[in-house]
């Protein structure tokens, strides 16, 4: 019995450590669970999702993102226009004091354009987030397998399924071709 109790305690600590390993803090901001989804090797675009919580008394804004994993990284959102869901870049994301903002499929995300290598499950890459007040924060993005709860493969907010293999990014109208 003692051995299984210790095993349970050690397992709990390992899980807690793994969960906190995905949290990053700068000033009053906490970034949780930055992740991307595995894509087919031919995909040249991807997206990063996360939650940003502002635990402070003052507002802040996410103003930019950058990563060596892609030629460009831009903050985007989905908008309903002309009967379709389309993506468009946003200048900044407001982070009101005492609130959190979730980046998720069908909503806000960091768009990765012209990926330098395929996004493969289990791999990681760095990404730098720039905030108006809190400065910069480097996070490690984990690439997750498709099909996990809360990831792509679920319907968009418009009720339409995302195109297979593109994570919905095939409807992106603003991407410039090389």
C-alpha positions in Angstrom: 0.0 0.0 0.0 2.7 2.5 0.9 4.4 2.0 -2.5 1.1 2.8 -4.4 0.5 5.9 -2.2 4.0 7.2 -3.0 3.5 6.4 -6.6 0.2 8.4 -6.6 1.8 11.4 -4.9 4.7 11.4 -7.3 2.3 11.1 -10.3 0.3 14.1 -8.9 3.5 16.2 -8.6 4.6 15.2 -12.1 1.2 16.2 -13.6 1.2 19.5 -11.6 4.7 20.2 -12.9 3.7 19.5 -16.5 0.7 21.8 -16.2 2.7 24.7 -14.8 5.5 24.2 -17.4 3.0 25.6 -19.9 2.5 28.9 -18.0 4.6 32.0 -18.6 4.5 35.3 -16.7 5.6 38.8 -17.5 4.5 41.6 -15.2 0.8 41.1 -14.5 0.2 38.9 -17.6 0.1 35.1 -17.6 0.2 33.1 -20.8 -1.2 29.6 -20.5 -0.9 26.6 -22.8 0.5 28.0 -26.0 0.0 25.3 -28.6 -0.3 24.7 -32.3 -1.8 21.7 -34.1 0.0 19.1 -36.2 -0.5 19.8 -39.9 0.1 17.8 -43.1 3.7 18.2 -44.3 2.5 20.3 -47.3 0.9 23.0 -45.1 2.6 26.4 -45.2 0.4 28.0 -42.7 -0.6 27.2 -39.1 -2.0 28.8 -36.0 -1.1 29.2 -32.3 -3.7 29.2 -29.5 -3.3 30.1 -25.8 -5.0 32.0 -23.0 -3.6 35.4 -21.8 -4.8 36.5 -18.3 -4.2 40.0 -17.1 -4.0 39.7 -13.3 -3.2 43.4 -12.8 -5.1 46.6 -12.2 -4.1 48.2 -15.5 -5.0 47.3 -19.1 -2.5 46.0 -21.5 -2.5 45.0 -25.2 -0.8 42.2 -27.2 0.7 44.1 -30.1 2.9 41.6 -32.0 4.1 38.0 -32.2 7.2 36.5 -33.8 8.7 33.1 -34.2 11.6 31.5 -36.1 9.2 28.7 -37.1 7.6 30.9 -39.8 8.5 33.8 -42.0 5.6 35.8 -40.5 3.4 35.6 -37.4 0.4 37.9 -37.1 -2.5 38.1 -34.7 -5.7 37.3 -36.5 -9.4 36.9 -35.7 -12.4 35.4 -37.5 -15.1 37.7 -38.7 -18.5 36.9 -40.3 -18.7 38.7 -43.6 -20.8 38.0 -46.7 -22.2 34.8 -45.2 -18.8 33.3 -44.6 -16.3 33.2 -41.8 -13.1 34.9 -42.9 -9.8 35.6 -41.1 -8.3 39.1 -40.8 -5.3 40.5 -39.0 -5.9 42.7 -36.0 -3.6 45.6 -34.9 -3.7 44.6 -31.2 -5.6 42.5 -28.7 -6.9 44.4 -25.7 -6.2 42.7 -22.4 -8.4 44.4 -19.8 -7.4 44.4 -16.2 -8.6 41.4 -14.3 -9.7 39.5 -17.4 -8.4 36.8 -19.7 -8.5 36.4 -23.5 -8.6 33.0 -25.1 -7.0 32.4 -28.5 -8.9 29.4 -30.0 -10.0 27.9 -33.3 -12.7 30.0 -34.8 -11.6 33.1 -32.9 -8.4 34.9 -32.1 -5.1 33.1 -33.0 -1.6 33.8 -34.0 -1.3 33.0 -37.7 1.9 31.5 -38.8 2.6 32.1 -42.5 5.2 30.4 -44.6 6.2 27.8 -42.1 9.9 26.8 -42.3 9.1 23.2 -41.4 6.0 21.1 -40.9 4.3 21.2 -37.5 4.7 17.7 -36.0 3.0 16.5 -32.9 5.4 16.4 -29.9 7.7 19.1 -31.3 8.1 22.6 -29.8 9.2 26.0 -31.1 9.8 29.4 -29.5 7.5 32.4 -30.0 7.9 35.9 -28.7 4.9 37.9 -27.7 5.1 41.7 -27.5 2.9 43.6 -25.1 2.3 47.4 -25.0 3.0 47.7 -21.3 4.5 44.4 -20.1 7.2 44.2 -22.8 8.2 40.9 -24.4 7.7 37.4 -23.3 9.2 34.3 -24.9 7.0 31.2 -24.7 7.5 27.6 -25.9 4.7 26.5 -28.3 3.9 22.7 -28.1 2.6 21.1 -31.3 -0.3 18.8 -30.4 -1.9 16.0 -32.4 -5.2 16.7 -34.0 -8.3 15.4 -32.4 -7.5 16.4 -28.9 -10.5 18.0 -27.1 -10.8 21.7 -27.7 -8.7 21.7 -30.8 -9.4 21.8 -34.6 -11.8 19.4 -36.0 -14.6 21.0 -34.1 -17.0 23.2 -36.0 -16.3 26.9 -36.4 -18.5 29.3 -34.6 -20.4 29.8 -37.9 -21.5 26.1 -37.7 -19.5 25.1 -40.7 -16.8 22.6 -40.6 -13.2 23.8 -41.3 -11.6 22.5 -44.5 -9.7 19.3 -43.8 -5.9 19.6 -43.5 -6.0 23.4 -43.3 -7.4 24.1 -39.9 -9.8 26.6 -41.4 -6.9 28.7 -42.8 -7.9 27.9 -46.4 -10.5 30.7 -46.1 -7.8 33.3 -45.4 -8.3 36.1 -47.8 -5.5 38.4 -46.7 -2.5 36.1 -47.1 0.1 37.3 -49.6 1.5 34.7 -51.9 5.3 34.6 -52.4 
